[in-house]
């Protein structure tokens, strides 16, 4: 009887220590790039512009049906206006890719890594993540909703934190009607 108790205790200790030092990675679901979309919208004193930008790679991680993580890489070279055509579109696209804005030649990608995910309602999660643009990383907080194999989120980003200076009243005075607001929006529709 003593040997059975000792064996059970030993097995319990082995299982306890094995589980204590084993990380659970969860079920990583790759984003279907061709069926997913990221729309940006920037605001200025005299109006706004909007467009799209492509996801290079991305995944959401689940434990059972609960979201526990995510990671995305954005192809900054694909930034494009959708509210303009012709020469005006070409000029804005080129300017957004230049060093005045996102400097895509030096910084061709941006990255978002979820650092904390908390359930905030049915199918909704409050996410804190590290967003890297132009080599600068800052925390962002947003809500993501997940329904089946689809998810959507809206993120407000302060470009001044990433040294995106052009037309910013955080860096320049007397811009008047040439000012471009620091905050811009990203709206994502994801399929995985």
Residue pairs with C-beta under 8 A, 6 or more apart in sequence:
24 63
25 61
26 61
26 62
26 63
26 68
26 69
27 61
27 62
27 63
28 59
28 60
28 61
29 59
29 60
29 61
29 62
29 149
29 192
30 57
30 58
30 59
30 192
31 55
31 57
31 58
31 59
31 60
31 72
31 190
31 191
31 192
32 191
32 192
33 54
33 55
33 56
33 57
33 58
35 191
36 55
36 58
36 188
36 189
36 190
36 191
37 52
37 188
37 189
38 52
38 53
38 54
38 55
38 74
38 186
38 187
38 188
39 50
39 51
39 52
39 82
39 186
39 187
39 188
40 50
40 51
40 52
40 53
40 79
40 184
40 185
40 186
40 187
41 48
41 49
41 50
41 184
41 185
41 187
42 48
42 49
42 50
42 180
42 181
42 184
43 180
43 181
43 183
43 184
44 167
44 178
44 179
44 180
44 181
45 176
45 177
45 178
45 179
45 180
45 181
46 177
48 83
49 81
49 83
49 84
49 92
50 81
50 82
50 83
51 79
51 80
51 81
51 82
51 83
51 93
52 78
52 79
52 80
52 82
53 74
53 75
53 76
53 78
53 79
53 80
53 186
54 74
54 75
54 78
55 72
55 73
55 74
55 75
56 73
56 74
56 75
56 109
57 72
57 73
58 70
58 71
58 72
58 73
58 190
59 70
59 71
59 72
59 192
60 67
60 69
60 70
60 146
60 151
60 190
60 192
61 67
61 68
61 69
61 70
62 68
66 119
67 117
67 125
67 144
67 146
67 151
68 117
69 114
69 117
70 112
70 113
70 114
70 117
70 127
70 129
70 144
71 111
71 112
71 113
71 114
72 111
72 112
73 109
73 110
73 111
74 109
74 110
74 111
74 112
75 108
75 109
76 97
76 102
76 104
76 107
76 108
76 109
76 110
77 97
77 104
77 108
79 93
79 96
79 97
79 102
79 104
80 89
80 93
81 89
81 92
81 93
81 96
84 92
95 101
95 166
96 102
97 103
97 104
97 105
99 105
99 106
100 165
100 166
101 164
101 166
102 110
102 133
102 134
102 164
103 134
106 134
107 133
107 134
107 135
110 131
110 132
110 133
110 134
111 130
111 131
111 132
112 129
112 130
112 131
112 132
112 140
113 129
113 130
114 127
114 128
114 129
115 128
115 129
115 130
115 139
116 127
116 128
116 129
117 125
117 126
117 127
117 128
118 125
118 126
119 125
119 126
120 126
120 143
123 145
123 146
123 147
124 143
124 144
124 145
124 146
125 143
125 144
125 145
125 146
126 141
126 142
126 143
127 141
127 142
127 143
127 144
127 153
128 139
128 140
128 141
129 139
129 140
129 141
129 142
130 137
130 138
130 139
130 140
131 137
131 138
131 139
131 140
131 155
131 157
133 157
133 159
133 162
133 164
134 162
134 163
134 164
136 161
136 162
136 163
138 161
138 162
140 155
140 157
142 153
142 154
142 155
142 156
143 153
143 154
144 151
144 152
144 153
145 151
145 152
145 153
149 191
149 192
150 189
150 190
150 191
150 192
151 188
151 190
151 192
152 187
152 188
152 189
152 190
153 187
153 188
153 190
154 185
154 186
154 187
154 188
155 185
155 186
155 187
155 188
156 183
156 184
156 185
157 183
157 184
157 185
157 186
158 182
158 183
159 168
159 182
159 183
159 184
160 168
160 170
160 171
160 182
165 171
165 172
166 180
167 175
167 178
167 179
167 180
168 179
168 180
168 182
169 175
169 179
169 182
170 182
